[in-house]
């Protein structure tokens, strides 16, 4: 599989794993560490398997900035063939 990005616990997600890059979008999965989940800006939702348990899937296009759990900002900065550059920071 792809690279794994560890994010702070305060974001409500465990390590984010890139599962695929195609069609100008990056596909990712992550286990939930909090009791709720919300995403704005990317498509995503529950019901995927991540790290052997339940989690959420995300599909984000290049240049889109998503807000996850009102705590984390995730932007797909660039996609080059099978490589993507992600920018992750606390939500504003």
FENRA-V767325 format. One record per residue. N is the residue number from 1. RES is the residue in three letters. SS is DSSP state (H for helix, E for strand, - for the rest). Layout:
((N;RES;SS) (N;RES;SS))
This chain:
((1;UNK;-) (2;UNK;-) (3;UNK;-) (4;UNK;E) (5;UNK;E) (6;UNK;-) (7;UNK;-) (8;UNK;-) (9;UNK;H) (10;UNK;H) (11;UNK;H) (12;UNK;-) (13;UNK;E) (14;UNK;E) (15;UNK;E) (16;UNK;E) (17;UNK;E) (18;UNK;E) (19;UNK;E) (20;UNK;E) (21;UNK;E) (22;UNK;E) (23;UNK;-) (24;UNK;-) (25;UNK;E) (26;UNK;E) (27;UNK;E) (28;UNK;E) (29;UNK;E) (30;UNK;E) (31;UNK;E) (32;UNK;E) (33;UNK;-) (34;UNK;-) (35;UNK;-) (36;UNK;-) (37;UNK;-) (38;UNK;-) (39;UNK;E) (40;UNK;E) (41;UNK;-) (42;UNK;-) (43;UNK;E) (44;UNK;E) (45;UNK;E) (46;UNK;E) (47;UNK;E) (48;UNK;E) (49;UNK;E) (50;UNK;E) (51;UNK;-) (52;UNK;-) (53;UNK;E) (54;UNK;E) (55;UNK;E) (56;UNK;E) (57;UNK;E) (58;UNK;E) (59;UNK;E) (60;UNK;E) (61;UNK;E) (62;UNK;E) (63;UNK;-) (64;UNK;-) (65;UNK;E) (66;UNK;E) (67;UNK;E) (68;UNK;E) (69;UNK;-) (70;UNK;-) (71;UNK;-) (72;UNK;E) (73;UNK;E) (74;UNK;E) (75;UNK;E) (76;UNK;E) (77;UNK;E) (78;UNK;E) (79;UNK;E) (80;UNK;E) (81;UNK;-) (82;UNK;-) (83;UNK;E) (84;UNK;E) (85;UNK;E) (86;UNK;E) (87;UNK;E) (88;UNK;E) (89;UNK;E) (90;UNK;E) (91;UNK;-) (92;UNK;-))
